[in-house]
Amino acid sequence: MQVAFNKMHGAGNDFIVLDERAGSLGLTPAMIARLADRHTGIGCDQLVLIAAPDHGSDDVRVRFFNPDGSESGACGNATRCVASLLAGQGAGPDFRIRTDGGLLAARVLEDGLIEVDMGRPGLDWRDIPLAREADTLHLPLLHDPAGCSMGNPHATFFDHPADPAAVGPLLEAAPLFAERANIGFARILSRERISLRVWERGTGLTLACGSGACAAVVNAVRRGVTERRVAVEMEGGVLGIEWTGDGRILMTGPAVISFTGLVELDDYR
Ligand SMILES: N[C@H](CCC[C@H](N)C(=O)O)C(=O)O
C-alpha cells in the first residue's frame, strides 16, 4: 500500500506526518521504528498520526510516536506542524487538536508562526508521573532538577555540568520517573531568555523540543529565575513561551514542510 506523507519540522525537530482520517494504516511499534530510522527509513524525531475525530466531534485527533515505537501524550513542535498542515489544506486559522495530553487550541498568526495553547502544566508528582512522592520543584536527583508534566513527563536541570548526550540516557531512565522522562538542560541567559537542550524520551537529543521548552519555562518561573514570558533558544531555533496569568502555557514558533512523498508501507511491515 503506497501512502502519501509529509516530512515536516518545527525549529529542526522533525516529523513524518501520516494521515489516518480515511482509515487506519495498521502501523505497529516495530513499523514506526523502521520508518523513523534515518539510514534505512524516512527518518524523524517523531512519527505523527492525524486520526479521524471522535464520533460527533469536529476536532482532529493527533497521536505522537517516538523512534523506539513508544507513544507520547504531547509534542509541542508537531502540534504546530499539524496546525500548519491543516491550514495549508484550507482549514483554520483556528484549530482544536485532541491529543492524549489534552485538547489544545492552535492558531496561525499573521506572520505565519503558529501559536499553541499547551494547557496547564501538571505540578504534582503524580502528574509527571514519579514513581514515589517527591517535591517536583526540587526532584531528588543530583544537580537539583525541577519536574512537571506538559501532557508528557519533563525534568529540567539548570546549569548541569555534564554533556547531555552522556547523561541523557541514564537520566531518561532514572527509577524516579515511572514512565521515563524528557530531560532538559537549561541555562539562564537573562530574565527573558534561556538556552535549552533536550534529551527526549524514546528519541535522544533533538534540535528543539516544544513541550521541553514549555516545561523549562514553567520550572524557571517556579524557581523565580525568569519572567513568565521567555524566549527559548535551542539548536534549531527559538520558541516564544508564555505562562499566562490564568495558568496556561502559550507556545509560538515555526512549522515547515520539508518535502512530501510516497512510502510503500508494506516494505516496513
Ligand atoms: N519533540 C516533542 C516532544 C516529544 C516527546 C517525546 N519524546 C516523549 O514525551 O516521549 C515536542 O516538541 O514537544
The ligand as a MOL file (V3000), in Angstrom:
LIG
                    3D

  0  0  0     0  0            999 V3000
M  V30 BEGIN CTAB
M  V30 COUNTS 13 12 0 0 0
M  V30 BEGIN ATOM
M  V30 1 N 9.5090 16.8260 20.3590 0
M  V30 2 C 8.3450 16.9320 21.1730 0
M  V30 3 C 8.3160 16.1040 22.3920 0
M  V30 4 C 8.2820 14.6390 22.1120 0
M  V30 5 C 8.0830 13.9600 23.4030 0
M  V30 6 C 8.5290 12.5750 23.4570 0
M  V30 7 N 9.9400 12.3880 23.2310 0
M  V30 8 C 8.0460 11.9240 24.7420 0
M  V30 9 O 7.4190 12.5660 25.6090 0
M  V30 10 O 8.2580 10.7210 24.8390 0
M  V30 11 C 7.9430 18.3500 21.4490 0
M  V30 12 O 8.1950 19.2070 20.6120 0
M  V30 13 O 7.2950 18.6180 22.4640 0
M  V30 END ATOM
M  V30 BEGIN BOND
M  V30 1 1 1 2
M  V30 2 1 2 3
M  V30 3 1 2 11
M  V30 4 1 3 4
M  V30 5 1 4 5
M  V30 6 1 5 6
M  V30 7 1 6 7
M  V30 8 1 6 8
M  V30 9 2 8 9
M  V30 10 1 8 10
M  V30 11 2 11 12
M  V30 12 1 11 13
M  V30 END BOND
M  V30 END CTAB
M  END
